[in-house]
Amino acid sequence: MRGKRFGFLAAALVAINLGLWLAPPGLALRQALINQLFGPRMVRAEVIYKTGPGATGDMRLDRGVVTAQTPTDITLTELDGRVQDIPLGSSTRIRRNSLVGWRVLVEWPANGTAISVQPEARIALNPSSGSRRNAARK
């Protein structure tokens, strides 16, 4: 009797262990989906997150070409043509001094200044067609 109980318990523990081992990849978002949503083809995103009981935060991600820059804000033209002014603050992390003409990814809260401005590629106008193309240098 004792051997049967031990065998049943061992089989149950192995089944639970196997189930927990295999379940997380099936239940979580796959990395490919995350890359698709927030990868290089993303134009903009808005993420609402919980900050406490009954309170939420609003974080924005914008990707576009910087068309104007002042010490207090930058102007992005996004891939879909939308023009977005984003305020800058003294704590904003900017990885280049002049961003005009660069495609950038900006992380910023809806009610505040940008947290970071990350340059991705230098964009130049193609004189023959008037379209944008990536310049050779980064």
C-alpha positions in Angstrom: 0.0 0.0 0.0 2.8 2.4 0.9 4.6 1.7 -2.4 1.4 2.5 -4.4 1.0 5.9 -2.6 4.6 6.8 -3.2 4.3 5.9 -6.9 1.1 7.9 -7.2 2.7 10.9 -5.5 5.9 10.7 -7.6 3.8 10.5 -10.8 1.7 13.5 -9.7 4.8 15.6 -8.9 6.4 14.7 -12.2 3.2 15.7 -14.1 2.9 19.0 -12.2 6.6 19.7 -12.8 6.3 19.0 -16.5 3.1 21.1 -16.8 4.7 24.1 -15.1 7.8 23.7 -17.2 5.9 23.7 -20.5 3.2 26.2 -19.6 5.0 29.6 -19.4 6.1 29.8 -23.1 2.5 28.9 -24.2 0.9 31.5 -21.9 3.3 34.4 -22.3 3.7 36.7 -25.3 6.3 35.3 -27.6 9.4 37.3 -28.2 8.6 37.6 -32.0 5.2 39.2 -31.1 6.9 41.6 -28.8 9.5 42.5 -31.4 6.7 43.0 -34.0 4.7 45.3 -31.7 7.6 47.4 -30.4 10.3 46.7 -33.1 11.5 49.0 -35.9 8.1 49.1 -37.6 6.4 50.7 -34.6 5.2 54.3 -35.2 3.9 55.1 -31.8 2.5 53.3 -28.7 0.7 54.2 -25.5 1.0 52.0 -22.5 -1.3 52.4 -19.5 0.1 50.8 -16.3 -1.1 50.5 -12.8 0.8 52.7 -10.3 -1.2 51.9 -7.1 -4.6 51.2 -5.8 -7.0 53.0 -8.2 -4.2 54.9 -10.0 -2.7 54.5 -13.4 0.3 55.9 -15.4 0.4 56.7 -19.1 3.7 56.2 -21.0 4.2 57.0 -24.7 6.7 55.8 -27.2 7.0 57.8 -30.4 9.3 57.0 -33.4 9.9 59.5 -36.1 12.3 61.9 -37.8 13.3 65.0 -35.8 12.4 68.1 -37.9 13.1 70.7 -35.3 14.9 70.9 -32.0 15.2 73.5 -29.2 16.5 73.2 -25.7 13.0 72.7 -24.4 11.4 70.4 -27.1 11.8 68.4 -30.3 9.4 68.0 -33.2 8.9 64.6 -34.7 7.4 63.7 -38.1 6.2 60.1 -37.7 5.9 57.6 -40.5 2.2 58.1 -40.9 2.7 61.9 -41.3 1.6 62.9 -37.8 3.7 65.8 -36.3 4.3 65.5 -32.6 5.9 68.1 -30.3 7.6 66.5 -27.3 8.8 68.5 -24.3 12.4 68.0 -23.1 13.6 68.5 -19.5 16.9 68.8 -17.7 16.8 65.0 -16.8 16.0 63.9 -20.4 18.7 61.4 -21.6 19.7 62.5 -25.1 22.5 60.5 -26.8 23.4 63.2 -29.4 23.6 67.0 -29.3 21.9 67.7 -32.6 19.1 65.3 -33.6 17.6 67.1 -36.6 17.5 64.7 -39.5 17.7 61.6 -37.3 15.1 58.9 -36.8 14.6 58.6 -33.0 12.7 56.7 -30.5 11.3 58.9 -27.7 10.0 57.5 -24.3 7.9 60.0 -22.4 5.0 60.2 -20.0 1.8 61.8 -21.2 2.0 64.5 -18.6 5.7 65.3 -18.6 9.0 65.7 -20.3 10.8 63.0 -22.3 12.7 60.4 -20.3 15.0 59.4 -23.2 15.6 60.2 -26.9 17.4 57.4 -28.6 18.8 58.1 -32.1 18.4 55.1 -34.5 19.5 56.2 -38.0 20.4 59.3 -39.9 17.8 60.1 -42.5 18.6 62.0 -45.7 16.4 63.1 -48.5 16.9 61.4 -51.8 17.3 64.3 -54.3 16.0 62.4 -57.3 12.7 61.2 -55.8 12.3 63.5 -52.7 11.8 60.4 -50.5 13.6 59.7 -47.3 16.3 57.0 -47.2 18.7 55.9 -44.5 22.1 57.5 -44.8 25.1 55.2 -44.7 26.4 56.5 -41.4 24.8 56.1 -38.0 
